[in-house]
Amino acid sequence: MIPATFDYVAPTSLEEALAALAEHGDDAKVIAGGQSLLPVLRMRLNTPEVLVDLGRVPGLAGITDAGEHLRVGAMTTYQQLLDDPAVAVHAGVLVKAITEVADPQIRHRGTIGGALAHADPAGDVGAPVLALDATMVIAGPGGERRVPATEFFVDLFETAVGEGEVIVAIEIPKHTGWGSAYEKFVRVAHQWAIVGVAVTARAEGGTIAEARVALTNMGSTPVRAHDVERALVGVAATAEDLREICARVGEGTEPPSDLNGDAHYRRHLAGVLTRRAVLTAVGA
Ligand SMILES: Cc1cc2nc3c(=O)[nH]c(=O)nc-3n(C[C@H](O)[C@H](O)[C@H](O)COP(=O)(O)OP(=O)(O)OC[C@H]3O[C@@H](n4cnc5c(N)ncnc54)[C@H](O)[C@@H]3O)c2cc1C
């Protein structure tokens, strides 16, 4: 389908972009890589009057080592994240999840900021960002504010980004030396996750010392599995020792039921994938 008519502005500074958003209110929509927004426009699920393109705003793309964390500009593409060795070293689980996103064309256009703002619960970047305790830097008319990942995802396709605001960066605490894995279950290649599990973990002498676990498509937002994380500490990294703990990962979650599987099936799947991901992350 053809999108409804819209005006297009391409600001060359963040101030101009924020001014355009302030001027047009909820008639305006930000466009980044367009990989989620264009399908939405073509299906006329949304009909903004103005698109504000962030593509020419300087300083929004790129990855900087900021000491304790990596600062990833919101307009950084998936491919730029894959190409930067620092991301693999300090935030391995993000790289592993992004490898599973769609195909090379989409990974060259799609941005991390766009994916997080879109907040599809089946999207692959929410869970790793949650597992890594990242913080979203959001700019608006009142200046910048920082929102931790635990408070960023509000509901289905809804985030803490308010009207007139844009994500400018994501700050990702370094998890240097931690192992990682992203288990994505799909029936055919390039499908959205039926269930996904992001794990980053550290083992000492065959025993799990620290673990972070987050789930994709197990509710209306990415879900952090704090109880399982706590239960994993001090446990031997063997399939048998992990079985019972990981099987509990779906407790309290509200996954969807659809043609790919009902909620009960997804909870079972999440347990199996979590065990696999933990074993891979700790190299067992
Ligand atoms: C065929 C296909 C297959 C796909 N498969 C997968 C998959 O397997 N896994 C997966 O995770 N994703 C998948 N995607 C979705 C895609 O990865 C992302 O959703 C997409 O790249 C979002 O980033 P973008 O830069 O393209 O955002 P856009 O499409 O430009 O924008 C998306 C939304 O975010 C808003 N937005 C964008 N940037 C900002 C910002 N900086 N601040 C505030 N709001 C902003 C826009 O207004 C819009 O509402 C697929 C997409 C397609 C078309």
The ligand as a MOL file (V3000), in Angstrom:
LIG
                    3D

  0  0  0     0  0            999 V3000
M  V30 BEGIN CTAB
M  V30 COUNTS 53 58 0 0 0
M  V30 BEGIN ATOM
M  V30 1 C 11.1870 -7.5810 7.0060 0
M  V30 2 C 11.5730 -7.1350 8.3890 0
M  V30 3 C 12.0530 -8.0880 9.2770 0
M  V30 4 C 12.4160 -7.7040 10.5600 0
M  V30 5 N 12.8900 -8.6690 11.4130 0
M  V30 6 C 13.2800 -8.3240 12.6490 0
M  V30 7 C 13.8090 -9.2840 13.5400 0
M  V30 8 O 13.9780 -10.4700 13.2200 0
M  V30 9 N 14.1580 -8.8700 14.7870 0
M  V30 10 C 14.0250 -7.5730 15.1930 0
M  V30 11 O 14.3600 -7.2560 16.3380 0
M  V30 12 N 13.5390 -6.6230 14.3570 0
M  V30 13 C 13.1660 -6.9710 13.1070 0
M  V30 14 N 12.6640 -6.0060 12.2540 0
M  V30 15 C 12.4240 -4.6260 12.7600 0
M  V30 16 C 13.6560 -3.7720 12.7610 0
M  V30 17 O 14.7600 -4.4140 13.2840 0
M  V30 18 C 13.5470 -2.5660 13.6880 0
M  V30 19 O 12.3170 -2.4340 14.2640 0
M  V30 20 C 13.8820 -1.3360 12.9460 0
M  V30 21 O 15.1290 -1.4140 12.3380 0
M  V30 22 C 13.7450 -0.0770 13.8250 0
M  V30 23 O 14.7880 0.8330 13.6420 0
M  V30 24 P 14.6790 1.9960 12.5620 0
M  V30 25 O 15.8880 2.8230 12.7200 0
M  V30 26 O 14.4360 1.4000 11.2330 0
M  V30 27 O 13.4220 2.8020 13.1230 0
M  V30 28 P 12.2130 3.5000 12.3210 0
M  V30 29 O 11.4630 2.4820 11.5470 0
M  V30 30 O 12.6870 4.6880 11.5900 0
M  V30 31 O 11.3460 3.9870 13.5690 0
M  V30 32 C 10.6800 3.0570 14.3880 0
M  V30 33 C 9.9100 3.8110 15.4720 0
M  V30 34 O 10.8090 4.4160 16.3810 0
M  V30 35 C 10.6650 5.8390 16.3930 0
M  V30 36 N 12.0250 6.3540 16.4980 0
M  V30 37 C 13.0660 6.0490 15.6710 0
M  V30 38 N 14.2020 6.5880 16.1460 0
M  V30 39 C 13.8790 7.2420 17.2870 0
M  V30 40 C 14.6310 7.9890 18.2450 0
M  V30 41 N 15.9550 8.1480 18.1570 0
M  V30 42 N 13.9700 8.5230 19.3020 0
M  V30 43 C 12.6300 8.3430 19.4310 0
M  V30 44 N 11.8690 7.6560 18.5680 0
M  V30 45 C 12.4930 7.1090 17.5060 0
M  V30 46 C 9.9260 6.1980 15.1170 0
M  V30 47 O 9.1590 7.3790 15.2570 0
M  V30 48 C 9.0490 4.9590 14.9420 0
M  V30 49 O 7.9140 5.0650 15.7670 0
M  V30 50 C 12.3080 -6.3430 10.9620 0
M  V30 51 C 11.8520 -5.3780 10.0620 0
M  V30 52 C 11.4810 -5.7660 8.7790 0
M  V30 53 C 11.0080 -4.7110 7.8200 0
M  V30 END ATOM
M  V30 BEGIN BOND
M  V30 1 1 1 2
M  V30 2 1 2 3
M  V30 3 2 2 52
M  V30 4 2 3 4
M  V30 5 1 4 5
M  V30 6 1 4 50
M  V30 7 2 5 6
M  V30 8 1 6 7
M  V30 9 1 6 13
M  V30 10 2 7 8
M  V30 11 1 7 9
M  V30 12 1 9 10
M  V30 13 2 10 11
M  V30 14 1 10 12
M  V30 15 2 12 13
M  V30 16 1 13 14
M  V30 17 1 14 15
M  V30 18 1 14 50
M  V30 19 1 15 16
M  V30 20 1 16 17
M  V30 21 1 16 18
M  V30 22 1 18 19
M  V30 23 1 18 20
M  V30 24 1 20 21
M  V30 25 1 20 22
M  V30 26 1 22 23
M  V30 27 1 23 24
M  V30 28 2 24 25
M  V30 29 1 24 26
M  V30 30 1 24 27
M  V30 31 1 27 28
M  V30 32 2 28 29
M  V30 33 1 28 30
M  V30 34 1 28 31
M  V30 35 1 31 32
M  V30 36 1 32 33
M  V30 37 1 33 34
M  V30 38 1 33 48
M  V30 39 1 34 35
M  V30 40 1 35 36
M  V30 41 1 35 46
M  V30 42 1 36 37
M  V30 43 1 36 45
M  V30 44 2 37 38
M  V30 45 1 38 39
M  V30 46 1 39 40
M  V30 47 2 39 45
M  V30 48 1 40 41
M  V30 49 2 40 42
M  V30 50 1 42 43
M  V30 51 2 43 44
M  V30 52 1 44 45
M  V30 53 1 46 47
M  V30 54 1 46 48
M  V30 55 1 48 49
M  V30 56 2 50 51
M  V30 57 1 51 52
M  V30 58 1 52 53
M  V30 END BOND
M  V30 END CTAB
M  END
